[in-house]
Amino acid sequence: MTTDSTDTDSTGTDTAPVRTGPAVIAAMVRRAPNGPGVYRMLDRNGDVLYVGKARSVRKRIQSYARYGGQTARIARMIAETAAMEFVSTQTETEALLLEANLIKRLRPRFNVLLRDDKSFPYILITRDHDAPQIVKHRGARNRKGDYFGPFASAGAVGRTINALQRAFLLRSCSDSVYESRTRPCLLYQIKRCSAPCTGEISLDDYGVLVGEAEDFLSGKSRAVREDLARQMEAAAENLEFETAAVYRDRLAALSHVQSHQGINVRSIDEADVFAVHQEGGQTCIQVFFFRTGQNWGNRAYFPRADRSLEAGEVLGSFIAQFYDDKPVPRLVLLSDDIEEAGLLSEALALKAGHKVEVAVPKRGEKRELVDHARSNAREALGRRLAETASQAKLLAGVAEAFGLDEPPQRIEVYDNSHIMGTNPVGAMIVAGPEGFEKGQYRKFNIRSTDLTPGDDYAMMREVLKRRFTRLLKESGRLPGDYADEEPASASNEPAPGTTKDPHPEEARSAVSKDEARAVPPSFETQATPAPQDEGTETPSTENGQGEADDTERLGDESPWPDLVLIDGGPGQLSAALEVMAELGIEDAPLVGIAKGVDRDAGREVFHIPGRPPFRLPVRDPVLYFVQRLRDEAHRFAIGSHRARRKKAMAANPLDEIAGIGPTRKRALLHHFGSAKAVSRAGLADLEATPGISAQMARAIYDHFHEGK
């Protein structure tokens, strides 16, 4: 790999300003490989601007080495380029796959970026147990079994599994629950499981049910339905009406599954359908999934792309990134022609290990599918544009109500949650022009040991201090004493994911959000969520935030808030003002939201420094919007607190002892019966425990008898 950089002296100090533009690119032409490969264009801060691939990288670079004949987007990219990096590949196909991987990882500003890239859920019928289990699966396929999917959403998988349980009576319990059952559970009573755990059905007969379920999921639904209908009619003729009713209910469950699949086609066994629609400077790509001749759902994507890009350009780049970490079907149907469709087909075939056809159907049933997907894309984009316009009006109203110079692009809302001071958690939620940005949510486990239990003011001070200290550090302008409190390194180099201040001697004690925004984040920060300090975690699925929708922060945006809302009255607001004054932050707009008389929604009192408290009109849409923000922060804080409390309740004192792992803990609990009994045991009794040495027994005894 060849790179170019600025001239430096032996000490690593810049001796000349960093050059950018066509002259820099022209100097890199002779270093570029003449064969296929991938190139990266970097700005003066080292951030990746663009990732591209070419059959001849040198010829492609030559086309960038001059102004003229370029679109405005490409001209801006050329003007900002200060260095380039190259990677040679054996074939152009390998270059295409590498390009897609690098775009997803580095998230360059001038590329088309796939957002909301969650993995797809599957239905798994396990094969590592005598009585196979049917479950929802997401992630690596490490467990032995048969996988069916992908499905468009977890909800679609859940509905399908519920219907399949009614149709085929398969168990969904875990293996540990299965082994511990002594009598049938409730699912057996409501006819959603055949209870192989207690022998209500033999394993051979249960295997027949499993086979029927797999046949149905494999596309043999008609044969399965006909077989069940024959058995129902035979049972009715033999006057076995209860048995016939069971078959009737199973047929009804299968009909329920198929009725929710919408359009189904007989001419397609396995395919993904992509349709693109552009309007208002935005792009929507609708994806339909067909497997085993059945429609398993659809999903709308809104990739980040420059307004100047045509629909085909966006679609081609989107598909390459889409299949970077997903299984590829044998047929990919598109609504628009894309460049290098043949190359894309070869690359997908190389990745999948089988032939992949990429086609734009012109007539027939396949064309009807594409048109149907396009109409869904048009409707989804229309809804999004309407929501965006409504959100823009609300943000403009917020700016007017709270005296902001312009509508806020990033609103942060803070709240705390605890029960009489136990398991305290601080929470931050983020909202912007596209609604709640759940990928930006943060929770703060309160770490101070000198806080009075239940001191909400002190908790708010700790949360805000940790949050804004990190923002100042990441912007490269940590003021005052904090500049020396946690240096990035002994050599004054910036920590990974931060940007070095080019003029540290000019740092001031007061830092504004505009100054912080002047220093763009590194590409590591663009690729992943902002790093967390110890005790600060991103939301998990346990708290209901694991599946963030469309939360990507653009590379040229800043995490600095335009408005900070504090859930509380004058006390919490004063605590926030103390933190800002201590850190030297002068222009972070703060608003306290007090719940008002009797804590009734609609009677909130707003507190802003320098203004008397006020209320908004009861039916004001801005009031409803602020209430939604506060309620979301409250919900997230409570969820985070409950998760921490649940973890604390399950904690065992033995976990705190160094050297005690699962095996020794199990041996101690088996020998003594409980952790409390272990804490009261004598040294000789501990030494008598199987698997516990004399040295470990002494360590356990000393842990519970400190100072004796």
C-alpha positions in Angstrom: 0.0 0.0 0.0 1.3 3.4 -1.0 0.5 6.6 0.9 1.4 10.3 0.7 1.7 12.7 3.6 2.9 16.2 4.4 6.6 17.1 4.8 7.8 16.9 8.3 11.1 17.4 10.1 12.9 14.9 12.2 10.8 15.8 15.3 7.6 15.2 13.5 6.6 18.8 13.5 4.9 20.2 10.3 7.3 22.4 8.4 4.8 23.5 5.8 1.0 23.9 5.6 -0.8 20.8 4.3 -1.6 21.0 0.6 -4.9 19.9 -0.8 -6.5 19.7 -4.3 -5.5 18.5 -7.8 -1.8 19.1 -7.3 -1.7 16.6 -4.4 -3.6 14.0 -6.5 -1.3 14.6 -9.5 1.7 13.9 -7.4 0.2 10.5 -6.4 -0.5 9.3 -9.9 2.9 7.7 -10.4 2.6 5.9 -7.1 -0.8 4.5 -7.9 -1.0 0.8 -9.1 -1.7 0.3 -12.8 -3.9 -2.7 -12.1 -7.2 -3.2 -10.2 -7.5 -2.0 -6.6 -9.1 0.3 -4.1 -8.1 3.9 -3.3 -8.9 6.1 -0.4 -8.9 9.9 -0.5 -8.1 11.6 2.9 -8.4 15.2 4.1 -5.8 17.2 6.0 -7.0 15.6 9.3 -6.5 12.1 8.1 -10.3 11.5 7.8 -11.4 9.3 4.8 -13.3 11.3 2.3 -14.0 8.7 -0.3 -13.4 5.0 -1.0 -13.4 3.9 -4.7 -12.3 1.0 -6.8 -11.1 0.8 -10.4 -9.9 -1.6 -13.0 -6.8 0.6 -13.3 -6.3 2.8 -10.2 -3.7 5.0 -11.9 -6.1 6.0 -14.8 -8.9 6.7 -12.3 -6.6 8.9 -10.2 -5.5 10.8 -13.3 -9.1 11.8 -13.9 -9.2 13.4 -10.4 -5.9 15.4 -11.0 -7.6 18.3 -12.7 -10.7 20.5 -12.2 -13.2 20.7 -15.0 -15.9 18.4 -16.2 -16.6 17.2 -12.6 -19.8 17.4 -10.6 -20.0 19.8 -7.7 -19.7 16.8 -5.3 -16.5 15.5 -7.0 -15.0 19.0 -7.1 -15.5 19.4 -3.4 -14.0 16.0 -2.7 -10.9 16.9 -4.9 -10.5 20.2 -3.2 -10.4 18.7 0.2 -8.0 15.8 -0.6 -4.6 16.0 1.1 -3.4 12.4 0.8 -4.3 9.1 -0.8 -3.9 5.4 0.0 -4.0 2.4 -2.3 -4.6 -1.3 -2.0 -3.9 -3.6 -5.0 -6.1 -6.6 -5.7 -5.8 -9.6 -8.0 -9.1 -8.9 -9.8 -11.7 -6.1 -10.1 -14.2 -8.4 -8.5 -12.0 -8.6 -5.3 -11.7 -4.8 -5.5 -15.5 -4.4 -5.5 -15.9 -6.6 -2.4 -13.1 -4.8 -0.6 -14.6 -1.4 -1.5 -17.9 -2.3 0.0 -16.3 -3.6 3.2 -14.2 -0.4 3.6 -17.2 1.9 3.0 -19.2 0.1 5.7 -16.3 0.3 8.1 -14.9 3.8 7.4 -18.2 5.5 6.4 -16.6 8.2 4.2 -18.5 11.4 3.7 -18.7 11.4 -0.1 -19.8 7.7 -0.5 -23.3 6.3 -0.6 -23.7 5.0 3.0 -26.0 2.2 4.0 -27.7 3.1 7.3 -29.8 1.0 9.8 -27.7 -2.1 8.9 -29.1 -4.5 11.4 -28.7 -8.3 10.8 -31.8 -10.2 9.7 -33.6 -12.7 12.0 -34.1 -16.3 11.0 -36.2 -19.2 12.2 -34.0 -22.0 13.6 -35.1 -25.6 14.1 -32.3 -27.1 16.2 -30.7 -30.4 15.5 -28.6 -30.8 18.7 -31.4 -32.4 20.8 -33.7 -35.4 20.5 -36.7 -33.1 20.6 -35.8 -30.2 18.2 -36.7 -26.7 19.3 -38.1 -23.9 17.1 -36.6 -20.4 18.0 -35.8 -17.0 16.6 -32.1 -16.6 15.6 -30.0 -13.6 14.8 -26.3 -13.5 14.3 -23.6 -16.2 13.5 -24.9 -19.6 12.6 -23.0 -21.5 15.2 -25.7 -23.8 16.5 -26.5 -27.0 14.7 -29.8 -27.0 12.9 -31.8 -25.8 9.9 -32.1 -22.1 9.3 -35.0 -20.5 7.4 -34.9 -16.8 6.3 -34.1 -14.1 6.2 -37.2 -12.4 7.6 -37.7 -8.6 7.3 -38.2 -8.1 11.0 -38.2 -9.7 14.4 -42.0 -9.2 14.6 -42.5 -11.2 11.4 -40.5 -14.0 12.8 -42.4 -13.9 16.1 -45.8 -14.1 14.4 -44.6 -16.9 12.1 -43.2 -18.9 15.0 -46.5 -18.5 17.0 -48.5 -19.7 14.1 -46.1 -22.6 13.4 -46.4 -23.6 17.1 -50.2 -23.8 16.7 -49.8 -25.7 13.4 -47.1 -28.2 14.3 -47.0 -28.1 18.1 -43.2 -27.7 18.3 -41.5 -26.8 21.6 -39.9 -23.3 22.0 -38.5 -23.8 25.6 -34.8 -24.0 26.3 -33.1 -27.3 26.8 -32.6 -26.7 30.5 -36.3 -26.0 31.0 -37.1 -29.1 28.8 -35.0 -31.3 31.0 -36.5 -30.0 34.3 -40.2 -30.4 33.4 -42.2 -33.0 35.4 -45.6 -32.1 34.0 -46.7 -30.3 30.8 -46.5 -26.5 30.8 -49.2 -23.9 29.9 -48.3 -24.1 26.1 -49.5 -27.7 26.1 -52.8 -26.7 27.8 -53.5 -24.0 25.1 -52.5 -26.5 22.3 -49.3 -24.8 21.2 -46.9 -27.6 22.1 -47.2 -31.4 22.0 -45.2 -31.7 25.3 -42.4 -34.2 24.3 -40.7 -33.2 27.6 -43.1 -35.3 29.7 -43.8 -38.0 27.1 -47.2 -36.7 26.1 -46.0 -37.5 22.5 -43.3 -40.0 21.5 -40.1 -38.7 20.0 -40.9 -40.6 16.8 -44.3 -38.9 16.4 -42.7 -35.6 17.4 -40.1 -36.1 14.7 -43.0 -36.3 12.2 -44.3 -32.9 13.3 -40.8 -31.5 12.9 -40.6 -32.9 9.4 -43.9 -31.3 8.5 -42.8 -27.9 9.8 -39.5 -28.1 7.8 -41.5 -29.1 4.7 -43.7 -26.1 5.1 -40.8 -23.7 5.6 -39.0 -25.2 2.6 -41.8 -24.3 0.2 -43.9 -27.5 0.3 -46.8 -25.8 2.0 -49.4 -27.1 -0.5 -48.4 -30.7 0.1 -48.5 -30.2 3.9 -51.9 -28.6 3.8 -53.3 -31.3 1.5 -52.0 -34.0 3.9 -53.5 -32.3 6.9 -56.8 -31.9 5.1 -56.9 -35.7 4.3 -56.2 -36.6 7.9 -58.9 -34.2 9.1 -61.5 -35.8 6.7 -60.4 -39.3 7.7 -60.8 -38.5 11.4 -64.2 -37.0 10.8 -65.4 -40.1 8.8 -64.3 -42.3 11.8 -66.3 -40.0 14.1 -63.1 -38.9 15.8 -64.2 -35.3 16.0 -61.7 -34.1 18.6 -58.9 -35.3 16.4 -60.5 -33.7 13.4 -60.8 -30.4 15.3 -57.0 -30.6 16.1 -56.3 -30.9 12.3 -58.7 -28.1 11.6 -57.0 -25.8 14.0 -53.6 -26.6 12.5 -54.9 -25.8 9.0 -56.3 -22.5 10.3 -52.8 -21.7 11.7 -51.1 -22.4 8.4 -53.7 -20.2 6.6 -52.9 -17.4 9.1 -49.2 -17.6 8.2 -49.8 -17.5 4.5 -52.4 -14.7 4.7 -49.7 -12.4 6.3 -47.2 -13.1 3.6 -49.0 -10.8 1.2 -48.0 -11.3 -2.5 -46.6 -14.7 -3.4 -45.3 -15.8 -6.7 -44.9 -19.3 -8.1 -42.2 -18.4 -10.7 -39.7 -17.3 -8.0 -38.2 -19.8 -5.5 -35.4 -17.6 -4.0 -34.9 -13.9 -4.8 -34.4 -10.5 -3.3 -36.2 -7.6 -5.0 -34.7 -4.1 -4.8 -36.6 -1.0 -5.9 -35.4 2.6 -5.6 -37.3 5.9 -5.6 -35.9 9.5 -5.3 -37.8 12.6 -4.2 -37.0 15.8 -2.4 -33.2 15.1 -2.4 -33.7 11.8 -0.6 -33.6 8.2 -1.7 -35.6 5.2 -0.5 -34.7 1.6 -1.4 -37.3 -1.1 -0.7 -36.2 -4.7 -0.3 -38.5 -7.7 -0.6 -37.3 -11.2 0.5 -38.6 -14.3 -1.3 -37.5 -17.7 -0.1 -39.0 -21.1 -0.9 -41.6 -19.4 -3.0 -42.9 -17.4 -0.1 -42.8 -13.7 0.7 -40.9 -13.3 4.0 -41.3 -9.6 4.3 -39.8 -6.3 3.2 -37.9 -3.4 4.6 -37.3 0.2 3.6 -33.8 1.7 3.7 -32.8 5.4 3.4 -29.1 5.5 2.4 -27.1 8.7 2.8 -26.3 9.8 -0.7 -25.5 13.1 -2.4 -28.4 14.8 -4.2 -26.6 14.7 -7.5 -26.4 10.9 -7.7 -28.8 9.1 -10.0 -31.0 6.3 -8.7 -29.0 3.7 -10.5 -25.7 4.9 -8.9 -27.2 4.8 -5.4 -28.7 1.4 -6.0 -25.5 -0.2 -7.3 -23.4 1.1 -4.3 -26.2 0.1 -1.9 -26.4 -3.5 -3.0 -22.6 -4.1 -2.8 -22.7 -2.9 0.9 -26.0 -4.7 1.6 -24.5 -8.1 0.9 -21.2 -7.5 2.6 -22.4 -9.6 5.6 -25.6 -11.2 4.4 -26.3 -14.4 2.5 -26.9 -13.9 -1.2 -29.9 -15.5 -3.1 -29.6 -16.9 -6.6 -31.6 -14.1 -8.1 -31.4 -10.4 -7.5 -34.1 -8.3 -9.2 -33.6 -4.5 -9.6 -35.9 -1.7 -10.6 -33.2 0.3 -12.4 -30.2 -0.5 -14.5 -26.9 -0.2 -12.6 -23.3 0.2 -13.9 -21.2 -2.9 -13.9 -24.1 -5.3 -13.2 -22.0 -8.1 -14.6 -19.1 -7.3 -12.2 -21.6 -7.2 -9.3 -23.0 -10.6 -10.3 -19.5 -12.1 -10.4 -18.6 -10.6 -7.0 -21.8 -11.8 -5.3 -21.2 -15.3 -6.9 -17.7 -15.3 -5.5 -18.9 -14.4 -2.1 -21.9 -16.8 -2.1 -20.2 -19.8 -3.7 -23.0 -20.2 -6.3 -24.2 -18.5 -9.4 -26.0 -15.2 -8.8 -28.1 -13.6 -11.5 -28.6 -9.8 -11.3 -31.4 -8.7 -13.6 -33.8 -5.8 -14.4 -37.1 -7.5 -15.5 -39.0 -5.8 -18.3 -42.2 -7.8 -18.3 -44.2 -10.6 -16.7 -44.6 -11.6 -13.1 -41.1 -10.5 -12.1 -41.7 -7.0 -13.4 -44.9 -6.8 -11.4 -42.9 -7.7 -8.3 -40.5 -4.9 -9.0 -43.3 -2.4 -9.6 -44.9 -3.4 -6.4 -41.6 -2.8 -4.5 -41.2 0.5 -6.2 -44.7 1.7 -5.1 -43.8 0.7 -1.6 -40.6 2.7 -1.8 -42.5 5.7 -3.1 -45.0 5.5 -0.2 -42.3 4.9 2.4 -40.3 8.0 1.2 -43.5 10.1 1.2 -44.1 9.2 4.8 -40.6 10.0 5.7 -40.7 13.4 4.0 -43.9 14.2 5.7 -42.4 13.2 9.1 -39.3 15.3 8.4 -41.3 18.3 7.5 -43.4 17.9 10.7 -40.2 17.5 12.7 -38.7 20.6 11.2 -41.7 22.6 12.2 -41.5 21.3 15.8 -37.8 22.1 16.0 -38.5 25.6 14.7 -41.1 25.9 17.4 -38.7 24.7 20.1 -36.2 27.4 18.9 -38.8 30.1 19.3 -40.1 28.9 22.6 -36.6 28.6 24.2 -35.0 31.6 22.5 -32.6 29.8 20.3 -31.0 31.5 17.3 -31.9 28.5 15.0 -33.7 25.2 15.1 -31.7 22.7 17.1 -30.1 19.8 15.2 -29.2 17.8 18.3 -31.2 17.8 21.5 -29.9 16.0 24.5 -32.2 15.1 27.4 -30.9 14.0 30.8 -32.7 12.1 33.6 -31.8 10.0 36.7 -33.3 6.9 38.1 -32.9 5.1 41.5 -34.8 3.6 44.4 -33.9 5.4 47.6 -30.4 5.9 46.2 -29.7 2.3 45.3 -28.4 1.3 41.8 -28.4 4.9 40.6 -28.3 5.4 36.9 -28.1 8.6 34.8 -29.5 8.5 31.2 -29.1 10.7 28.1 -31.3 10.4 25.1 -30.8 12.3 21.8 -33.3 13.7 19.3 -32.8 15.5 16.0 -34.4 16.3 12.6 -35.0 12.6 12.1 -36.6 11.9 15.5 -35.0 9.9 18.3 -31.5 8.8 17.5 -31.3 5.7 19.6 -27.8 4.8 18.6 -26.7 7.9 20.4 -28.4 7.1 23.8 -26.1 6.7 26.7 -26.5 5.5 30.3 -24.1 6.5 33.2 -23.7 4.2 36.1 -23.2 6.6 39.0 -19.7 5.9 40.4 -19.1 8.5 43.2 -18.9 6.9 46.6 -19.3 10.1 48.6 -22.8 11.0 47.3 -25.7 11.1 49.7 -28.1 8.3 48.6 -30.9 9.8 46.6 -29.1 13.2 46.0 -30.5 13.9 42.5 -28.5 17.2 42.3 -25.2 15.4 42.8 -26.1 12.7 40.4 -26.9 15.2 37.7 -23.6 17.0 38.3 -21.7 13.8 37.9 -23.5 12.8 34.7 -23.1 16.2 33.0 -19.5 16.6 34.1 -18.5 13.2 32.7 -20.5 13.9 29.5 -19.2 17.4 28.7 -15.6 16.6 29.9 -15.5 13.9 27.2 -17.0 16.2 24.6 -14.3 18.8 25.3 -11.5 16.2 25.2 -12.8 14.8 21.9 -12.9 18.3 20.4 -9.3 18.8 21.3 -10.0 21.8 23.6 -10.2 20.6 27.1 -9.9 23.8 29.1 -8.4 24.8 32.4 -7.0 22.2 34.9 -8.7 19.4 33.0 -6.2 19.8 30.2 -3.5 18.3 32.5 -5.8 15.9 34.4 -6.0 13.1 31.8 -3.5 13.8 29.0 -3.9 11.7 25.9 -0.3 10.5 26.1 3.1 11.5 27.3 4.1 12.6 23.8 1.0 14.9 23.6 -0.4 12.9 20.7 -4.1 12.6 20.6 -5.9 9.5 21.9 -7.4 7.2 19.3 -10.6 8.5 17.9 -9.7 12.2 18.8 -8.3 15.0 16.8 -5.1 16.9 17.8 -5.5 20.6 18.4 -3.3 22.3 15.7 -2.8 25.3 18.0 -2.8 24.1 21.6 -1.2 27.3 22.9 -4.3 29.2 21.8 -6.8 27.1 23.8 -9.1 29.3 25.9 -10.8 28.6 29.2 -14.2 29.1 27.6 -15.1 26.7 24.8 -18.2 27.2 22.6 -20.0 24.5 20.6 -19.1 26.3 17.3 -15.4 26.0 18.2 -15.9 22.4 19.0 -17.6 21.8 15.6 -14.7 23.4 13.8 -12.6 20.3 14.5 -14.1 17.3 12.6 -14.0 13.9 14.2 -11.6 11.2 13.0 -12.8 8.4 10.7 -12.7 6.0 13.6 -15.4 8.1 15.3 -17.4 8.0 12.0 -17.2 4.3 11.8 -18.3 3.4 15.4 -20.4 5.1 18.1 -18.5 7.5 20.3 -16.2 5.8 22.8 -17.6 5.4 26.3 -15.9 6.0 29.6 -15.9 3.3 32.3 -19.4 2.7 33.5 -21.0 4.3 30.5 -22.7 1.8 28.2 -24.7 1.9 25.0 -28.3 0.7 25.1 -28.9 -3.0 24.9 -31.8 -5.0 23.6 -32.6 -5.7 27.3 -33.6 -2.1 27.6 -35.5 -2.1 24.4 -33.0 0.0 22.5 -30.9 -2.7 20.8 -32.5 -2.3 17.4 -31.8 1.3 16.6 -33.5 2.6 13.5 -31.6 4.9 11.2 -29.3 6.3 13.8 -26.2 7.1 11.8 -24.5 10.4 12.6 -23.1 12.1 9.5 -19.4 12.5 9.3 -19.5 16.3 9.2 -21.9 16.6 12.1 -20.8 17.2 15.7 -22.0 15.4 18.9 -22.2 18.8 20.5 -25.8 19.6 21.6 -27.7 22.6 20.4 -30.1 22.3 23.4 -29.8 20.5 26.7 -33.0 19.6 28.5 -32.8 18.6 32.2 -35.7 16.7 33.8 -36.1 18.7 36.9 -36.7 22.1 38.4 -34.4 24.9 39.6 -32.3 22.6 41.7 -31.3 20.3 38.8 -30.8 23.3 36.6 -28.5 25.0 39.1 -26.4 21.8 39.3 -26.1 21.8 35.5 -25.0 25.5 35.5 -22.3 24.7 38.1 -20.9 22.0 35.9 -20.9 24.3 32.8 -19.2 27.1 34.7 -16.6 24.7 36.1 -15.8 23.4 32.6 -15.8 26.9 31.0 -18.7 26.2 28.7 -20.6 29.4 28.1 -23.1 28.9 25.4 -24.7 25.4 25.9 -28.5 26.3 26.1 -29.9 24.7 29.2 -33.6 24.2 30.0 -35.1 22.6 33.1 -38.4 20.9 32.9 -40.4 20.8 36.2 -43.5 18.7 36.3 -45.6 21.4 37.7 -48.6 21.3 40.0 -49.7 17.7 41.0 -47.2 16.5 38.4 -49.9 16.7 35.7 -48.8 16.5 32.1 -49.5 19.8 30.4 -48.7 21.9 33.4 -44.9 21.7 33.1 -42.9 24.8 34.1 -39.8 25.6 32.2 -36.7 27.2 33.8 -34.1 29.0 31.6 -31.2 30.9 33.1 -31.9 34.7 33.0 -35.6 34.3 32.4 -38.5 33.9 34.8 -40.2 30.5 34.8 -42.9 30.1 32.2 -45.4 27.6 30.8 -46.3 26.8 27.2 -50.0 26.8 26.1 -51.7 23.6 27.0 -52.5 22.6 23.4 -49.2 23.8 21.9 -47.6 21.1 19.7 -44.2 22.1 21.0 -45.3 21.2 24.5 -46.4 17.8 23.4 -43.0 17.4 21.6 -41.0 18.3 24.7 -43.2 16.0 26.8 -42.4 13.1 24.4 -38.7 13.9 24.8 -38.9 13.9 28.6 -41.0 10.8 28.7 -38.5 9.0 26.5 -35.6 10.0 28.7 -37.6 8.8 31.7 -38.4 5.5 30.1 -34.8 4.9 29.1 -33.5 5.9 32.6 -36.0 3.5 34.3 -35.1 0.7 31.9 -31.4 1.2 32.6 -32.0 1.3 36.4 -34.1 -1.9 36.3 -31.4 -3.7 34.3 -28.7 -2.7 36.8 -30.9 -3.6 39.8 -31.7 -7.0 38.2 -28.0 -7.6 37.8 -27.3 -6.6 41.4 -30.0 -9.0 42.7 -28.4 -11.9 40.8 -24.9 -11.1 42.1 -23.3 -13.6 44.4 -20.8 -12.7 47.2 -18.6 -15.5 46.0 -18.1 -13.7 42.6 -16.0 -11.1 44.4 -13.3 -13.5 45.5 -10.3 -13.8 43.2 -9.8 -17.3 41.9 -13.4 -18.4 42.4 -14.8 -19.4 39.0 -18.0 -21.3 38.1 -16.6 -24.7 39.0 -15.4 -23.8 42.5 -18.5 -21.7 43.2 -20.7 -24.6 42.2 -18.7 -26.9 44.5 -19.0 -24.5 47.5 -22.8 -24.0 47.0 -23.3 -27.7 46.6 -21.3 -28.4 49.8 -22.7 -25.6 52.0 -26.1 -24.9 50.4 -25.8 -21.1 50.1 -23.3 -18.2 50.0 -24.3 -17.2 53.5 -23.4 -20.6 54.8 -20.0 -20.3 53.1 -19.4 -17.0 54.7 -20.0 -18.5 58.2 -18.0 -21.7 57.6 -14.8 -22.3 59.4 -11.4 -22.8 57.8 -11.4 -26.5 58.3 -14.9 -26.9 56.8 -13.7 -24.9 53.7 -10.7 -27.1 53.3 -12.9 -30.2 53.4 -14.9 -28.9 50.3 -14.1 -31.0 47.2 -12.0 -29.0 44.7 -10.9 -26.3 47.3 -7.3 -26.3 48.2 -5.9 -25.1 51.6 -4.7 -21.9 50.0 -8.0 -21.2 48.4 -9.9 -22.0 51.6 -7.7 -19.4 53.4 -8.5 -16.8 50.7 -12.2 -17.5 51.1 -12.1 -17.4 54.9 -10.1 -14.1 54.9 -12.5 -12.5 52.5 -15.5 -13.0 54.9 -13.5 -12.5 58.1 -11.6 -9.4 57.3 -9.9 -7.9 60.4 -10.3 -11.0 62.5 
